Amino acid sequence: MARLVKFDGLKPIKIEPQEKPIFVCACGLSQKFPICDGHHKGCAAEDPTRTYQYDAEGQNPREVAQGE
């Protein structure tokens, strides 16, 4: 069953265990999810009041109308 999941993070969440920091994806675009791989840089220009849908590679955003 397919689902549309709404992520609202524009940068990763930093977790600092004892050794080195780990960055967890908060935008949903990482190809290594749940680990951040830098794809959040592609959503930096998004309008926070709008909803966007990305293709399977986490690229080519398109605005989604409410209720779509």
Secondary structure, DSSP 8 states (H G I E B T S, - for coil): ---------SS-EEE--SSS-EEE-SSS--TTTTB--SGGGGGTT--TTSEEE--TTS-S-EEE-TT-
